[in-house]
Amino acid sequence: MEGNKIILKAEDLDGYLTKEDLSDLNRLDEMFEKAKKHFDPFDQEKIICEYDKLGHEMQRICSSHPQIKVFSFVTEEGAHAEASRVIAKLRDINTSHEEFMYYNQRAYEMLFRMAFTDEHSEKKSHIVVKTPVTDPVQMYAVHKIPDIDEQIENSVMCVMLRGALLPSMIMAKEIEEYSSHKYKTPFALFKISRNDEKKENNMEYVLDLKKSFFDLSKLDGKDLIFADPMNATGGSLVTVVKYLQSQGIKPKSIKFFNVISALKGSIRVTRALPNCTCYTLWVDPVMNHKAYILPGLGDAGDRLNGCDVKDNPRNIMQLIADYGSNIAGLYRSQLFEIEKTVLG
């Protein structure tokens, strides 16, 4: 700890990996290098073949990590095409900002379903809605949904700014919509960043407490939910949770939702935090020396929020303002909870 900053280093993270983990990750590195040889000159058939091998190998590895839930590994085969199309659009360099936001929303709706509603439950809840039709009388409709109140109504949304802001709002809205009591998830906001002057093997993760907004008394015994589009190294999540634990916070559970995760990041997180489950729509095999996921999708924060000026980064309220009236209207309840967290 330095002043108001908590710092975690890469070597601390690697200490959680077993010899078997390191062997698996090295094998994926070798397999990806073989696939990469066909990028230039481009050979589509050979790339498809090598990626198919990578996919099967990652599925084998994940089968021994029950706390890592990958959408295409654990859901019915009919849903896999939907995940592939969403990820393909998010990866595509030609996908516009508006489309990127739309497909992120789809991704998090799928992740929510995988974590909370896919497993069959006899316990049901009902939604009774008043429709716009009034002839011959005011019309109402009834719809059944799974009763998951016990799973979601102890939740706190933990936001690792800044790319995680909109995904966290999406998840919180899903919770509100599925809750019988319209539960509004409290928020805890953490200003965590990587030191981009470092490489993957000596990376530092810096939690700035002075620029974070949370109430420790409201986190103990809670189901902590983190939603971040990208999980590269897992360092940011581990930094935040280890800090909370050092303050005496004992979460009931930790759920980490990612659109894409490097397998190394997922393994690190579940090794470091035994009560954490990682839910990811797609898992990628490796990272480069700068800790960017490969093949990845670029900087998710910039693609969601636009780029900050280096010497004048936007604060939480400026980011929300930049989302515009459509987002503000859609996530009104969630924005109110964030406002309460920041402004008291």
C-alpha positions as MATLAB code, in Angstrom:
seq = 'MEGNKIILKAEDLDGYLTKEDLSDLNRLDEMFEKAKKHFDPFDQEKIICEYDKLGHEMQRICSSHPQIKVFSFVTEEGAHAEASRVIAKLRDINTSHEEFMYYNQRAYEMLFRMAFTDEHSEKKSHIVVKTPVTDPVQMYAVHKIPDIDEQIENSVMCVMLRGALLPSMIMAKEIEEYSSHKYKTPFALFKISRNDEKKENNMEYVLDLKKSFFDLSKLDGKDLIFADPMNATGGSLVTVVKYLQSQGIKPKSIKFFNVISALKGSIRVTRALPNCTCYTLWVDPVMNHKAYILPGLGDAGDRLNGCDVKDNPRNIMQLIADYGSNIAGLYRSQLFEIEKTVLG';
ca = [
       0.000    0.000    0.000;
       1.281    3.468   -0.935;
      -0.761    6.286    0.602;
      -4.311    5.843   -0.693;
      -3.240    3.306   -3.321;
      -3.247   -0.481   -3.098;
      -0.785   -2.167   -5.480;
      -0.724   -5.819   -6.537;
       2.118   -7.169   -8.679;
       2.102   -9.850  -11.368;
       4.415  -12.144   -9.437;
       1.856  -12.221   -6.613;
      -0.777  -13.419   -9.102;
       1.435  -16.076  -10.655;
       1.999  -17.531   -7.205;
      -1.544  -18.889   -7.320;
      -0.910  -20.984  -10.455;
      -0.045  -24.659  -10.070;
       2.570  -26.554  -12.100;
      -0.263  -28.158  -14.043;
      -1.764  -24.731  -14.773;
       1.560  -23.468  -16.110;
       1.976  -26.584  -18.246;
      -1.525  -26.157  -19.728;
      -0.924  -22.463  -20.444;
       2.445  -23.144  -22.084;
       0.800  -25.734  -24.326;
      -1.806  -23.164  -25.408;
       0.975  -20.674  -26.169;
       2.632  -23.242  -28.445;
      -0.631  -24.088  -30.182;
      -1.472  -20.416  -30.762;
       1.984  -19.771  -32.225;
       1.307  -22.568  -34.701;
      -2.032  -21.001  -35.672;
      -0.460  -17.546  -35.985;
       1.921  -18.767  -38.677;
      -1.068  -18.961  -41.033;
      -2.162  -15.330  -40.469;
       0.389  -13.993  -42.948;
       0.152  -15.270  -45.590;
      -3.509  -15.800  -44.771;
      -4.649  -19.442  -44.991;
      -8.262  -19.727  -43.857;
      -8.546  -23.515  -43.857;
      -5.426  -24.004  -41.745;
      -6.461  -21.225  -39.333;
      -9.853  -22.906  -38.847;
      -8.141  -26.242  -38.230;
      -5.712  -24.827  -35.631;
      -8.424  -22.859  -33.825;
     -10.563  -25.976  -33.671;
      -7.704  -27.755  -31.890;
      -7.300  -24.808  -29.525;
     -10.992  -24.860  -28.700;
     -10.959  -28.537  -27.808;
      -7.843  -28.091  -25.679;
      -9.350  -25.170  -23.766;
     -12.533  -27.170  -23.204;
     -10.427  -30.010  -21.794;
      -8.602  -27.639  -19.444;
     -11.809  -25.933  -18.287;
     -13.391  -29.294  -17.482;
     -10.992  -29.549  -14.522;
     -11.902  -26.044  -13.292;
     -15.572  -26.217  -12.184;
     -15.559  -22.539  -11.173;
     -14.884  -21.467  -14.763;
     -18.147  -21.458  -16.726;
     -17.696  -20.856  -20.472;
     -20.973  -20.334  -22.344;
     -20.187  -22.600  -25.297;
     -18.808  -25.318  -22.992;
     -21.734  -25.568  -20.566;
     -24.884  -24.598  -22.496;
     -26.917  -26.594  -25.004;
     -25.423  -26.781  -28.489;
     -28.289  -24.825  -30.029;
     -27.184  -21.696  -28.155;
     -23.578  -21.801  -29.362;
     -24.266  -20.120  -32.706;
     -25.757  -17.128  -30.893;
     -22.594  -16.747  -28.792;
     -20.375  -17.078  -31.873;
     -22.271  -14.379  -33.757;
     -22.206  -11.957  -30.816;
     -18.484  -12.463  -30.227;
     -17.732  -12.169  -33.944;
     -19.488   -8.781  -34.077;
     -17.686   -7.545  -30.967;
     -14.309   -8.617  -32.342;
     -14.857   -7.109  -35.790;
     -12.760   -4.004  -36.417;
     -15.646   -2.624  -38.533;
     -18.251   -2.800  -35.748;
     -19.434    0.722  -34.911;
     -19.636    2.200  -31.412;
     -23.440    1.878  -31.328;
     -23.305   -1.743  -32.499;
     -20.590   -2.509  -29.950;
     -22.837   -1.266  -27.153;
     -25.785   -3.266  -28.513;
     -23.838   -6.532  -28.724;
     -22.397   -6.007  -25.243;
     -25.946   -5.778  -23.963;
     -26.848   -9.014  -25.725;
     -23.734  -10.664  -24.304;
     -24.598   -9.757  -20.733;
     -28.195  -10.883  -21.108;
     -26.826  -14.273  -22.224;
     -24.368  -14.396  -19.322;
     -27.119  -13.568  -16.839;
     -29.256  -16.354  -18.240;
     -26.370  -18.833  -18.010;
     -25.658  -17.955  -14.371;
     -29.152  -17.587  -12.967;
     -31.986  -18.969  -15.107;
     -30.727  -21.803  -17.327;
     -31.021  -24.480  -14.654;
     -34.577  -25.776  -14.452;
     -36.422  -24.822  -11.270;
     -39.894  -25.876  -10.159;
     -40.203  -22.597   -8.275;
     -41.824  -19.958  -10.466;
     -42.712  -16.312  -10.157;
     -45.328  -14.375  -12.100;
     -45.268  -11.041  -13.873;
     -48.696   -9.424  -14.291;
     -48.611   -6.510  -16.731;
     -51.165   -3.919  -17.740;
     -51.285   -3.593  -21.530;
     -52.279   -0.611  -23.706;
     -55.460   -2.426  -24.870;
     -58.672   -1.182  -23.146;
     -61.492   -2.577  -25.337;
     -63.742   -4.203  -24.136;
     -62.027   -3.773  -20.715;
     -58.528   -2.968  -19.504;
     -56.322   -5.894  -20.541;
     -53.745   -7.670  -18.337;
     -51.270  -10.426  -19.207;
     -49.572  -13.014  -17.007;
     -46.075  -14.415  -17.633;
     -44.120  -17.020  -15.691;
     -40.423  -16.563  -14.912;
     -38.024  -18.541  -12.687;
     -38.127  -17.487   -9.035;
     -34.478  -16.568   -8.419;
     -35.023  -13.999   -5.661;
     -32.792  -15.913   -3.219;
     -29.935  -15.832   -5.716;
     -30.087  -12.159   -6.658;
     -31.571  -10.123   -3.813;
     -28.400  -10.198   -1.691;
     -26.286   -8.769   -4.523;
     -24.007   -5.754   -4.647;
     -22.734   -4.582   -8.049;
     -18.996   -3.922   -7.845;
     -17.741   -1.754  -10.706;
     -14.111   -1.770  -11.783;
     -14.086    1.427  -13.808;
     -14.264    2.310  -16.568;
     -15.051   -0.267  -19.215;
     -17.052   -2.115  -16.567;
     -19.554    0.697  -15.961;
     -22.136   -0.047  -18.671;
     -21.928   -3.868  -18.324;
     -22.512   -3.466  -14.572;
     -25.603   -1.358  -15.261;
     -26.885   -4.002  -17.682;
     -26.459   -6.769  -15.093;
     -28.105   -4.666  -12.375;
     -31.114   -4.034  -14.628;
     -31.444   -7.763  -15.325;
     -31.505   -8.372  -11.571;
     -34.192   -5.722  -11.100;
     -36.320   -7.183  -13.907;
     -36.125  -10.752  -12.550;
     -36.647   -9.788   -8.902;
     -40.190  -10.218   -7.560;
     -39.587   -7.153   -5.407;
     -37.877   -5.043   -8.111;
     -34.648   -5.228   -6.123;
     -32.342   -2.322   -6.947;
     -28.763   -3.502   -6.684;
     -26.500   -1.257   -4.583;
     -23.251   -0.195   -6.260;
     -19.632   -0.063   -5.108;
     -17.239    1.782   -7.436;
     -13.519    0.976   -7.527;
     -10.942    3.044   -9.417;
      -8.552    0.308  -10.486;
      -6.050    0.497  -13.329;
      -3.070   -1.320  -14.771;
       0.297    0.321  -15.062;
       0.577    0.337  -18.852;
       4.321    1.031  -18.666;
       4.715   -2.543  -17.415;
       4.580   -5.825  -19.313;
       2.440   -8.869  -18.579;
       5.200  -10.530  -16.553;
       5.807   -7.528  -14.252;
       2.418   -5.799  -14.384;
       1.161   -3.704  -11.471;
      -2.507   -3.201  -10.576;
      -3.289    0.029   -8.742;
      -6.465    0.541   -6.677;
      -6.925    4.258   -5.967;
      -9.012    4.465   -2.799;
      -9.273    8.248   -2.993;
     -11.149    7.984   -6.297;
     -13.274    4.984   -5.301;
     -16.767    5.108   -3.823;
     -18.037    2.319   -1.571;
     -19.336    1.565    1.922;
     -17.546   -1.378    3.514;
     -20.441   -1.981    5.908;
     -22.709   -2.767    2.948;
     -20.374   -5.378    1.402;
     -19.912   -7.919    4.191;
     -21.830  -11.159    3.689;
     -23.074  -10.054    0.268;
     -23.044  -11.726   -3.133;
     -20.548   -9.511   -4.948;
     -21.037   -9.257   -8.712;
     -18.322   -7.936  -11.012;
     -18.984   -7.377  -14.731;
     -16.028   -6.500  -16.941;
     -16.059   -7.097  -20.719;
     -12.450   -8.294  -20.709;
     -10.604  -10.453  -18.195;
      -7.015  -10.567  -19.350;
      -4.853  -11.284  -16.298;
      -7.432  -11.267  -13.497;
      -5.260   -8.814  -11.586;
      -7.822   -6.041  -11.155;
     -10.451   -8.317   -9.622;
      -7.964  -10.010   -7.295;
      -6.628   -6.622   -6.164;
     -10.088   -5.347   -5.246;
     -11.240   -8.512   -3.485;
      -7.991   -9.009   -1.552;
      -8.252   -5.409   -0.353;
     -11.837   -5.970    0.809;
     -10.796   -9.153    2.604;
      -7.975   -7.245    4.327;
     -10.659   -4.912    5.697;
     -12.559   -7.812    7.237;
     -15.110   -8.202    4.438;
     -16.261  -11.800    3.920;
     -18.389  -12.025    0.763;
     -21.015  -14.758    0.643;
     -20.013  -15.321   -2.996;
     -18.206  -13.610   -5.860;
     -19.395  -13.812   -9.457;
     -17.232  -12.440  -12.284;
     -18.921  -11.907  -15.668;
     -16.811  -11.408  -18.811;
     -17.558  -11.251  -22.512;
     -14.074  -12.555  -23.306;
     -11.514  -13.940  -20.878;
      -7.976  -15.123  -21.382;
      -7.872  -18.595  -19.888;
      -4.923  -17.585  -17.721;
      -6.975  -14.779  -16.188;
      -9.865  -17.086  -15.329;
      -7.561  -19.677  -13.786;
      -5.719  -17.037  -11.740;
      -8.957  -15.594  -10.394;
     -10.455  -18.925   -9.334;
      -7.175  -20.061   -7.777;
      -6.744  -16.796   -5.845;
     -10.413  -16.512   -4.788;
     -11.849  -19.957   -3.965;
     -15.415  -18.622   -3.521;
     -15.405  -16.948   -6.963;
     -17.069  -18.272  -10.112;
     -16.106  -16.879  -13.533;
     -18.812  -16.724  -16.190;
     -17.514  -15.910  -19.653;
     -19.158  -15.886  -23.041;
     -15.905  -16.781  -24.772;
     -12.433  -17.847  -23.697;
      -9.284  -16.903  -25.648;
      -6.057  -18.901  -25.408;
      -3.245  -16.405  -24.767;
      -2.060  -12.843  -24.116;
       0.741  -10.825  -25.661;
       3.614   -9.335  -23.662;
       1.528   -6.213  -22.945;
      -1.217   -8.369  -21.379;
      -3.683   -7.870  -24.232;
      -5.902  -10.864  -24.986;
      -5.230  -12.655  -28.290;
      -7.049  -12.697  -30.635;
      -9.146  -10.440  -28.385;
     -11.267   -7.475  -29.434;
      -9.102   -4.449  -28.643;
      -9.709   -2.034  -25.779;
     -13.310   -2.702  -24.679;
     -13.384    0.438  -22.516;
     -12.469    2.697  -25.427;
     -14.904    0.934  -27.743;
     -17.729    1.333  -25.223;
     -16.948    4.786  -23.864;
     -14.684    6.465  -26.407;
     -11.096    7.432  -25.642;
     -10.116    9.738  -22.786;
      -7.636   12.558  -23.193;
      -4.533   11.245  -21.404;
      -4.113   14.229  -19.049;
      -7.848   14.797  -18.506;
      -9.663   11.490  -17.943;
     -13.416   11.651  -17.378;
     -14.840   10.944  -13.957;
     -17.799    8.663  -13.291;
     -20.435   11.355  -13.835;
     -18.848   12.519  -17.094;
     -18.847    8.948  -18.405;
     -22.534    8.598  -17.568;
     -23.338   11.932  -19.206;
     -21.569   10.816  -22.374;
     -23.858    7.775  -22.642;
     -26.680   10.162  -23.534;
     -30.390   10.285  -22.838;
     -31.225    6.868  -24.315;
     -28.969    5.024  -21.878;
     -29.993    7.336  -19.026;
     -33.649    6.564  -19.647;
     -33.127    2.812  -19.972;
     -31.043    2.480  -16.806;
     -32.699    5.161  -14.669;
     -32.869    3.011  -11.495;
     -29.254    1.953  -11.807;
     -28.041    5.509  -12.407;
     -29.913    6.624   -9.281;
     -28.096    3.982   -7.219;
     -24.739    5.066   -8.690;
     -25.560    8.699   -7.917;
     -26.324    7.782   -4.300;
     -22.995    5.945   -4.066;
     -20.953    8.812   -5.460;
     -22.786   11.771   -3.933;
     -24.054   10.161   -0.746;
];
